[in-house]
C-alpha cells in the first residue's frame, strides 16, 4: 500500500483539479496548484518505484 500512496494521491488531486476547474473556472490560479502537487506526487511515485 505504501508504494501506491503517491499514485493514489496524484490521481485524487488530479480528479479534484478537473472537477474544480470545470465547476469554479474563476479561481484558476489556486486550482492549478493542485495539478502541480499531483504531478509532483506522480513523479515521486515513479522514482520510488524505479529505485526499489
HELIX and SHEET records of a PDB file:
HELIX    1   1 UNK A    2  UNK A    4  5                                   3    
HELIX    2   2 UNK A    5  UNK A   23  1                                  19    
HELIX    3   3 UNK A   28  UNK A   51  1                                  24    
END                                                                             
